[in-house]
Amino acid sequence: MDLKEYFSLVFNDYTLRTITLGTAILGAVTGMLGSFAVLRKQSLLGDAISHAALPGIAIAFLITGTKDTNILLLGALVSGLIGTFWIRGIVKKTHLKSDT
């Protein structure tokens, strides 16, 4: 497939257009947020929150027994918030930096 055919598919095929647009928006937003996180020296906070969200998803699934996206996201939100407050408490009470 040459470049001309690819651009023709991007503008004519609904699925490829949606995927391309979604990927471009996701890349732009995460790039900007990542830059701000690095400048504020909180680059590892996002990694810690993502690791804290996984147990929330698992617990929400174990409690409800369903794969409903909203329930799993709510479990991830609660678990991520608990992890964030826990990290903030550790940073305030100790001499550790937030990106440790």
C-alpha positions as CSV (number, residue, x, y, z in Angstrom):
1,M,0.0,0.0,0.0
2,D,1.5,3.3,-1.0
3,L,1.0,6.7,0.8
4,K,-1.7,7.9,-1.7
5,E,-3.8,4.8,-1.1
6,Y,-3.4,5.2,2.7
7,F,-4.6,8.8,2.7
8,S,-7.5,7.8,0.5
9,L,-8.5,5.2,3.0
10,V,-8.1,7.6,6.0
11,F,-10.6,10.0,4.4
12,N,-13.0,7.4,3.0
13,D,-13.1,4.5,5.5
14,Y,-15.1,5.2,8.7
15,T,-13.2,2.7,10.9
16,L,-9.7,3.9,9.8
17,R,-10.7,7.5,10.1
18,T,-12.0,7.0,13.6
19,I,-8.9,5.1,14.8
20,T,-6.6,7.7,13.2
21,L,-8.4,10.6,14.8
22,G,-8.7,9.0,18.2
23,T,-5.0,8.1,18.2
24,A,-4.0,11.6,17.2
25,I,-6.1,13.2,19.9
26,L,-4.9,10.7,22.5
27,G,-1.3,11.3,21.6
28,A,-1.6,15.1,21.7
29,V,-3.4,15.1,25.1
30,T,-1.1,12.6,26.8
31,G,1.9,14.4,25.4
32,M,0.8,17.7,27.0
33,L,-0.2,16.1,30.3
34,G,3.1,14.2,30.4
35,S,5.1,17.4,29.9
36,F,3.3,19.1,32.7
37,A,3.9,16.1,35.0
38,V,7.6,16.1,34.3
39,L,7.9,19.9,34.8
40,R,6.1,19.6,38.1
41,K,8.4,16.7,39.1
42,Q,5.4,14.3,39.4
43,S,6.2,12.0,36.6
44,L,6.0,8.8,38.6
45,L,2.7,9.8,40.3
46,G,0.8,8.7,37.2
47,D,2.6,5.3,37.2
48,A,1.7,4.8,40.9
49,I,-1.9,5.7,40.3
50,S,-2.2,3.3,37.4
51,H,-0.8,0.5,39.5
52,A,-3.2,1.5,42.4
53,A,-6.2,1.4,40.0
54,L,-5.7,-2.3,39.1
55,P,-6.7,-3.7,42.5
56,G,-9.8,-1.4,42.5
57,I,-10.8,-3.0,39.2
58,A,-10.3,-6.5,40.5
59,I,-12.2,-5.8,43.8
60,A,-15.1,-4.2,41.9
61,F,-15.3,-7.3,39.7
62,L,-15.1,-9.6,42.7
63,I,-17.8,-7.7,44.6
64,T,-20.3,-7.3,41.7
65,G,-19.4,-10.3,39.5
66,T,-20.1,-8.3,36.3
67,K,-18.0,-6.8,33.6
68,D,-19.9,-3.6,33.5
69,T,-17.5,-0.8,32.4
70,N,-18.9,1.8,34.6
71,I,-18.6,-0.3,37.8
72,L,-15.1,-1.3,36.9
73,L,-14.2,2.4,36.3
74,L,-15.7,3.4,39.6
75,G,-13.6,0.8,41.4
76,A,-10.5,2.1,39.6
77,L,-11.4,5.7,40.5
78,V,-11.9,4.8,44.2
79,S,-8.7,2.8,44.4
80,G,-6.7,5.5,42.4
81,L,-8.0,8.2,44.8
82,I,-7.0,6.2,47.8
83,G,-3.6,5.6,46.3
84,T,-3.2,9.3,45.5
85,F,-4.1,10.4,49.0
86,W,-1.8,7.8,50.5
87,I,1.1,9.0,48.3
88,R,0.4,12.6,49.2
89,G,0.4,11.6,52.9
90,I,3.7,9.8,52.6
91,V,5.3,12.8,50.8
92,K,4.1,15.2,53.5
93,K,5.1,13.1,56.5
94,T,8.5,11.9,55.2
95,H,11.4,13.4,53.4
96,L,10.6,11.5,50.2
97,K,9.9,13.4,47.0
98,S,6.7,12.8,45.0
99,D,8.6,11.2,42.2
100,T,10.5,8.7,44.3
